[in-house]
Amino acid sequence: MEQSIRLPSGNGPIMLHGRALRYIDEVARQGSIRKAAKTLHVAASAVNRYILELEEELQAPIFERLPRGLKLTSSGEILIQHIRETLQAHQRMRAQIQSLKGLNRGEVVLATMATLAAGRVAEIVAAYREKHPQVSLRIMVGDRTTVAEMVALGQADLAIAYNLPDDTRLQRAAEFRHALGAVVAPAHPLANRKTVRMSDCLLYPLVLADRSLSLREVVEATAPARATLVPVVETNSMELMKRLARTTPHVTFLNRLDVDREMATGDLVFIPLTGTDSLQRLNILHRARGSLSPAGSHFMQFAQERLLASFDES
């Protein structure tokens, strides 16, 4: 692709094409036509001819001929600044095109939690693969500490996870905050309530996330003062929590996104909790240093848009 710039002259505009741009830029860097020609692998006479022709058309000298080489004149300084801006813009354009090509190949490594891998992340991955089948996705599952460490150490490009701790090695690209709700079967005595308080739920057998999940901290923060949460079942499996919640009179606590499929089929009911400001934070993170690959950056934007749409619907 040949880049060019249009310059004014006394006889009208001059179109200066890519070869001349590179020749003049190299002469300015080297301070010598001979050295520039050697670097460019062309004849010195060809480089000199471009300079003389342009000086004649501009009606101004570009270089001052000195015993030890060439030096830019004031006119040359103006010209070379314009040339280099043009060359840089050309490089940026080529890089953008290559980035678009990069979306057709490559691999994205995503770290996430088991609860998300089985639900929302699986849906995002499936949707992305449908649109970009040439991009490979590798999903790594762990608890929140492991997930954060995988990204910080470069073992994963991105993380999508709940309530990740602050870490100077990580950059938060997006954060979604939402409150928890009680999740029960349609036949549960609480199912017809518009909202419930945590104290209402304590009257029923509780199925809680175990302490390996950050969800447990958020649930305990919603408990009334001096109240103790005594679960009948503790588990690190969201699927088990939802399965038990289908059986009256169990109650569990999740966010709406975790149960939107079950709500759509009528298997579970989500009831917002009131009387608490405790929020669950869903984060998208990448390493603070370095840059993502084109495919990684594109997948991150895609995931962010899908999650934003999900929150708008909930």
N, C-alpha and C positions, 0 to 999 in steps of 0.2 A: 504494500500500500504506500503510495507516494504522497508525502505531506508537502505542503507549500504554504507560502505566505505572500500577501499582496502588499507591495511597498509603493508609496507615492514617489513620483519623480517629476521633473520639469516637462517631460513628454507624455505624462499619463502614468497609470499604474504599471508596476513591474511584477510579474509572477515569478517568484523565486522557489524552485522546486527542491525536493528532498535531497538530491545529490549535492546541490550547491550549499544547502543548509549545513550538511555534515562537513563539507570541505572547509567552509569558512569557520565553522566552530572549531574544527581540529587545528587549523592554522592559528587561530587565536589562542588555543591552549598550548600549542607547541612553540609559538613565536617564530616559526620557520616553515616555509613552503616545502622544503626538502624533507624535513622530519614528518610533517603532516602527510605528505604523499607516501612516505614509507609506511606509516601507520595505516593508511587507508588502502595500501596496495594498489596505487594508481601512479601514473606518470606525473612528475612535478609540473610539467608543462600544462597538463590538463587542469590542475589546481590553480595555477597562475592565470590561465585563461579565464576561468570563472571569476576570479577576483577582478581582473582588468575589465571584463565586460560589465560587471556589476558597478564598478566605480564609474565607468563611463555613463551608464544609464542613470545612476544616482547623481551624477555630476558633483561628486564629492569623494575624496579619498577615504578608504576604509582602514588601510594600514599605513603607518609611517615606516619607510624603509630606513633601517639603521645598520651600521656596520656589523652588529652582532645579531641581526635578525629583524623581525617585524613587530611593531607595537600598534595597538589599536588607536586610531584617532578618536576625537570626540564623536564624529559621525559613526565611526566603527563601534564605539561603546554602545550607542543607541541601537544600532543594528544587531549587535551580538546579543543584547538583552532580549530583543524581540525574537531572534532565532532560537535562543535557548528556551524561552517560554513556549514556543511552537513545538520544539522537540520534546519537551516535558509533557505537553498536552497530548502529543502523539503517543508517547509511552503509556500515559494513563489510559488513553482510549484502548490501546492494545491489551493492557492488563485487564481492563473491564471485560473485553471480549473473551480473553482467556479464562476469566473467572466464570463467565457464562458457560463456556465449554466444560469447565471443571464440574459443573452440576451434573454432567452426563456420566461421571465416573467417580471413583474414590470410595472411601469408607468413613463412616461416622461412628464413633464409639460413644455410647451413652450409658452413664451410670444412673441407676434409679433404685427405688425401693420395691420390694416384692408386692406391696399393696398397690402401687401404681403400675407396675409391670403387668399385673393381671387385669388391669382395667383401663384407665385413661391413657397411659403411655402406649399400651397395645393398640388402642384405637388410633392414636396419632401416628404411630409407626406404620400401620396398615394403610392409612390415608396417604402418607408420604410416599410409600413404596408404589402405590397405584399411580401417582403422578410422576415419580422419578424412579423407574424400575432399575436403572443402571447403577444407582447408588446403593452400596452395601451398608447395612446397619448392624452393629454388634451391640447387644444390650447386656450390661453387667449389673447384677443385683447385689445389694448389700444393705446394711443398716446405715443410719445417717452419718456416722463417723467414717465408716468405710467408703461411702459414696463420696464424701468431701475429699478424703485422702486420695482416692483414685484420680480425681480431677486435678488436685494440687500437684500430684507426682507425674502428671502427664499420661497416666494409664487410660484415661478417658478424656474425650474432647469436651463433653458437657455433662451436667447433672440436672435431673429433674427430680426433686425430692422435697419432703416436708420438713420445715423447721430446722434447716441446716444452721449450724453455729457460724458466727462471724469468724472469718479467717482472712488475713491480709493477702494470702496467696490466691484468693478467689475473688472474682468479680460477679456481682449479681446483675444478670441481664434483665430479669423480670421477677416480680413477686406478686402473688395473688393471695389476698387474705379473706378468709371466710369463717363464719361461726359454725360450731357443731350443732347437731340436732340429735334427738332421741330417735332411734330406728326400731320399729316394732312391726309385728304382723298385722294385717288388716283387721283381724278379729280381736286385737288387744284392746283392753279398756281405755287406753290412752289414744287409740288410733283416730278418733274423731275430734281430738282437740286441735285448735289452731296453733297453739303454742303450749309448751310445758316448762315447768321449772325443774331444776335438778332434784329438789325435794320431793316432787311428784314421782319421779322415777325411782327414788330410793325405796319405795314401797314394793318394788318388784325385783325378781332375781336379775342381777346384772351380769352381762357378759362384757368383759373389758379387755382392751389391748394390754399385753403384759408390759413390763417396765423396759424391755428392750426397744420398744417403739416410742417415738416422741409423742404420739397421740395420747399416751397414758398421762403425760405431764399436763397436756391441755385439758383432758377430762377432769383430772384431780383439781385443776385450778378453778373449775366451775362448781365444785362442791361447796355447800354452805359451811360457814364457820363452825368448827368443832364437829363437823360431820365426818364420818369415816366411810369410805367406799369399800364394801366387802363383796367382791365378785364371787359368783358361783362357778364361773369359768374365766380363766385368763389364758390368752393365746396371742401369738404373733401372726396369726393367720386371719386376714380380713375375710376370706371366704368362709371360714368357720364361724366368725362372728355373725356374718349375714345369715348363714344357714341356721344358726341357733335362734337368731332374732325372728325367723319365720315361725318359730314354735312359741305360742303364747304360754306363759306370760313373760318370757325373757325380754329384756331391754338392752340394747347396745348403743354406742355413741359413735357416729361417723359424720362426715360432711356430705352435703347433698350430691356432690359429684361422684362420690364413692358408690352411691346407690341409685343413680339416675336410671340405669337399665332395669333394675328391680322395681323401681317406681313405675316405669313405663309398662311393665308387664303386670302390675298389680300385686307383686309378691311381697313388697315391703312398703311401709309408710314412713316418711321422714317428717318429724315434728320439730320446728325450730325451738331451741332453748332460749328462754328469757332470763333476765336477772343476772346476766354475766357478760363481761366484755372479752372473755378469753377467745382468742382467734387461732386458727391453724394457718400457717404460712406455707404456701407452695412456691418453691424457688426454682428458677433456671439459672445455673451458674456455669462459668468457664474460668479458665486460668486468668489471673490478673496480668501475667506477662506473656508476651508472644501474641500471635494472631491465629484465628481459626482458619481452616481450609475453606475454600469457596463452598464445598458441600456442607461442611460443619456450620458455617454461618447461615447458609440457606435453611438447613434443617432447624436451627435454633429459632429463626424468624417464623418458620412454618409452625413450630410447636407453640410459640408464643401466641400467634394468631388463633390457633385452634383452642388453646386454653382460655384466651380472652373471650372467644365466642361461647365457650361452655359456661363461663361465669355469667355472661350476659343472659344466657338462657335459663340459668338456675334461679 
